[in-house]
């Protein structure tokens, strides 16, 4: 799976299954958005459907008709279950239609692969329909469910899948991949890696859409500035950056990544992922706040992000964090 960057343990699990031929009927890949879950699932599908892959091998040839069809998204034995454009949830009709296709015998290979890129977007009633298929899977069908957080998946579904965890990539892995695979200049790659929080997928998208990088940089500056701001200014700022679930998630994701650096700096570590001014501020603020307050607030941020999955009020969630954020006016972030 040479196209996949990082997470060698996750890759090794799927490669061993492919090489041995002992494929499970369902895998659940979990880890933060943009970390490479879909890329890994697609690489697995390509290998499983490859017409030239020999027994004992795990790598697809990348050149046969099956590999090309998977790459172009039109292989008849590969099905995706995802929300329609503009919709948040996968409907029960979409799931039923996809599962009807999956129940048919494979057209061109020994397997049918079903990928669910956003399995957390399947509501409980709809998930029970998927569960029935997982309980009694048709011969040759392999499911790959992709979620940001395995804790929000129904336990009955978790129990029928092999769980594979994906972790954020290191700053060096993201920066190096951007340079080697996408031709990004070293300085630009470092800036993107510093904003990506270990998510190569986001970094690639931001490289292709500079406005997305600029928006994230501005958002990070506002988050950094909160530490030195008075309470009323904090409340106004978080109200503007987290007015709905999506924007609150984006802010929390960035806040967690940067505050992780603050916490590391508070403990004397130097392996930070931030770059530029954000890194300098983390290095200054961490020791001034102290290890225990920094760690406590990091846990609050992580809990707040998890609460977004159960429809917590985004503005109220961010306002509570603004009130709990340690004050440090004397080393307020530079703009």
C-alpha positions, 0 to 999 in steps of 0.5 A: 500500500505504497500510496498510504503515508504513515500509520504502519501498524494499521497498514500491517494489519490489512496487509497481513490479511491480504497476504494470508487470504484470511480477510475479515468480513468487517473492519472499522478504521477510526481516527481524526478526520483527514488522517488517511482512513479513506486512502487506506480503505481505498488502497485495501479495496484496490489490493483485494480486487486486483487481478494480478496480485499473487497469493502471499502478496498484499500490494496491488499492481496498480495497472490492471483493469480492476486497479484502474477502475478502483482508482477512477471510482467505477469498479462494479464490486466497490460500493460507497455508502455516504450522505448525498451532497448537502446532507448530513445523514445517510438515509435508510433508503441509501443504506438499503439500496447499497446493501442490496447491491452488496448482497449480489455475487461479485461481478469481476472478482472474488469480493465485494467491498463496501466502504462507509466513509462517514459511518457516524453519519448513520443514525441508529435506526439506519445503523440497525439495517447495516447491523443485520448485514454485518451479522449475516454477511453474504459470501465474499463481502467485506465492509470497511467502516470509517469513523472519527471516534469509535466510541460513538458507534453502536456497541453491537456494530463494534463487536462485529468489526475488527477495529484498526486505529489510525493516529495523527502523523508527525509534523515531519511525516506531513511535511515530507509527504507534501514535498515528495508527493505534491512538490510543495516547497519546504517553507510552505510544507512546514507551514501546512504541517504546522496547521494540519494537526497530523492530518495529511488530507487536510494539508493536501486540500489546503495546498490546493485551496490557499484560501482554506489555509489562510482561513485556518491561519486566521482562526489559529491566531484568534485561538492563540489570542484568547489566552491573553484576552479578558473574559468579555472579549473571549466570549465575543470571540468564541461566539464568532468562531463557533456559531454552528456545529461544523465551525465549532468542530473546526475551531476545537480541532485547531485548538486541541492541536495547538493546546497540545503544544502548549501542554508539551511546552509546559512539561519541557518538551520541544517536539511541537507541531506548530510553526511560526508565531503559534509555536513561539506562543506555545513555547512561551505560554506553556511554562508560564501556565504550568503543566497541570493547568495545561493538561486539565484544559487539554482534557476539557477540549477533548471532552468538548469535541466528543460532545459535538457528536451528541449534538451539544450546543456549539456556542455554549460549549465554546463559551464554557471553554472560554471561561475555563481557559487559564488567564495569562494576560501578561504574555498575551499572544502577539497578533 
